[in-house]
Amino acid sequence: MPQNYPSFKQWKGEEANEALKIMWEVSNGDKDFILTMGAENGEFTPYRLHPKRNKDGSWDYSFGLNSYYHKDMIARIKAKTVSVKEIIEYTYKVYQKRHGAFYGYNVRSKTYKIINFQ
């Protein structure tokens, strides 16, 4: 497991710091994953409902999980019956199967503005 955790350039709160640390651990230091998730959810808030609907009318929750494809997990996110670690583990599995499905993958380099990697 990587020892040097990334950090935010500006404080985002305990929840965001916990999510960032868990992402680092779960992904074994996969910078592309973390940058992609930052592009998906710049606040790093795991229980977030994104403010705009997608073109197809669906919503994204947490770190870019689409309500059309991830109904069961989103129900748990909305009810807060899933831990931050479980959300991130689930999201990382989705990312490993098809990282290009995340909009943030194509704009992930912008996340360097908010995260320091050691």
BARO-585831 format. One line per field, with one value per residue (C-alpha): residue in one letter; residue number from 1; y, z, x. Coordinates in Angstrom, 3 decimals. Example, Ala and Ser with C-alpha at 12.3 -4.5 7.8 and 13.67 -1.06 7.14 Angstrom:
BARO-585831
residu = [A,S]
num = [1,2]
y = [-4.500,-1.060]
z = [7.800,7.140]
x = [12.300,13.670]
END
This chain:
BARO-585831
residu = [M,P,Q,N,Y,P,S,F,K,Q,W,K,G,E,E,A,N,E,A,L,K,I,M,W,E,V,S,N,G,D,K,D,F,I,L,T,M,G,A,E,N,G,E,F,T,P,Y,R,L,H,P,K,R,N,K,D,G,S,W,D,Y,S,F,G,L,N,S,Y,Y,H,K,D,M,I,A,R,I,K,A,K,T,V,S,V,K,E,I,I,E,Y,T,Y,K,V,Y,Q,K,R,H,G,A,F,Y,G,Y,N,V,R,S,K,T,Y,K,I,I,N,F,Q]
num = [1,2,3,4,5,6,7,8,9,10,11,12,13,14,15,16,17,18,19,20,21,22,23,24,25,26,27,28,29,30,31,32,33,34,35,36,37,38,39,40,41,42,43,44,45,46,47,48,49,50,51,52,53,54,55,56,57,58,59,60,61,62,63,64,65,66,67,68,69,70,71,72,73,74,75,76,77,78,79,80,81,82,83,84,85,86,87,88,89,90,91,92,93,94,95,96,97,98,99,100,101,102,103,104,105,106,107,108,109,110,111,112,113,114,115,116,117,118]
y = [0.000,3.478,5.448,9.060,10.132,12.917,16.070,18.923,22.258,23.906,22.340,20.548,19.090,15.809,13.862,14.830,14.012,10.625,9.898,10.901,8.689,5.718,6.206,6.111,2.911,1.096,1.905,1.238,4.744,4.906,8.603,8.363,6.955,9.734,12.431,10.987,10.924,14.501,15.502,13.656,15.113,18.047,18.279,14.642,14.209,10.540,11.023,13.800,14.141,15.987,19.291,18.702,15.875,14.008,14.456,11.196,12.397,10.249,11.623,11.022,10.332,10.224,9.865,9.722,6.682,6.964,6.345,4.276,1.728,1.642,1.672,-0.639,1.195,4.579,3.482,2.664,5.979,7.926,6.043,6.360,2.639,2.202,3.350,5.696,2.820,0.618,3.419,3.874,0.134,-0.200,2.825,1.533,-1.808,0.056,2.212,-0.827,-2.415,0.697,3.846,5.607,5.435,8.222,11.702,12.785,10.428,12.735,15.861,14.327,16.446,19.474,17.841,18.617,22.103,20.773,17.814,17.541,14.201,13.558]
z = [0.000,-0.859,2.115,0.915,0.628,-1.742,-0.229,-1.266,-2.146,-0.238,2.712,1.648,4.994,6.869,4.634,1.504,3.124,4.243,0.704,-0.847,1.549,0.934,-2.833,-2.568,-0.507,-2.510,-5.847,-4.590,-5.572,-8.998,-9.833,-12.942,-10.849,-8.281,-10.942,-12.737,-9.529,-8.833,-12.254,-11.525,-8.036,-7.304,-3.740,-3.007,-1.211,-1.445,-0.940,-3.520,-6.029,-9.008,-9.620,-13.282,-15.018,-17.800,-21.381,-21.098,-17.943,-15.534,-12.558,-11.403,-7.763,-5.705,-7.997,-11.349,-10.814,-13.260,-11.876,-14.908,-14.540,-10.801,-9.281,-6.350,-5.227,-5.664,-3.515,-0.793,-1.302,-1.042,2.124,3.465,4.237,2.526,3.855,2.053,1.605,0.050,-2.369,-3.403,-3.738,-5.931,-8.019,-8.462,-9.757,-12.271,-13.243,-13.754,-16.116,-18.171,-17.131,-20.317,-19.184,-16.729,-18.241,-15.862,-17.452,-20.460,-18.338,-15.407,-15.843,-14.578,-11.141,-10.638,-9.743,-6.509,-5.524,-4.571,-5.142,-3.202]
x = [0.000,1.350,2.658,2.563,-1.049,-2.056,-3.517,-5.762,-4.206,-7.066,-8.890,-12.075,-13.082,-12.777,-15.175,-13.227,-9.884,-11.180,-12.453,-9.124,-7.166,-9.477,-9.211,-5.430,-5.517,-8.218,-6.581,-3.049,-2.008,-3.678,-3.312,-5.492,-8.341,-8.041,-7.776,-10.806,-12.843,-11.793,-13.063,-16.322,-16.795,-14.507,-15.763,-14.890,-18.224,-19.243,-22.996,-23.320,-26.136,-24.700,-26.507,-27.426,-29.229,-27.479,-28.725,-30.699,-32.499,-30.482,-28.559,-25.011,-24.286,-21.153,-18.147,-19.952,-22.186,-25.076,-28.564,-29.502,-26.696,-26.048,-29.550,-28.828,-25.706,-27.361,-30.294,-27.770,-25.960,-29.221,-30.180,-26.607,-26.549,-23.196,-19.829,-17.479,-15.052,-17.754,-18.701,-15.088,-14.433,-17.523,-16.538,-12.994,-14.306,-16.469,-13.486,-11.244,-13.765,-14.405,-12.571,-13.629,-17.260,-16.487,-16.741,-13.992,-11.487,-11.181,-10.671,-8.798,-5.675,-7.633,-7.758,-4.069,-5.328,-6.856,-4.633,-0.971,0.708,3.913]
END
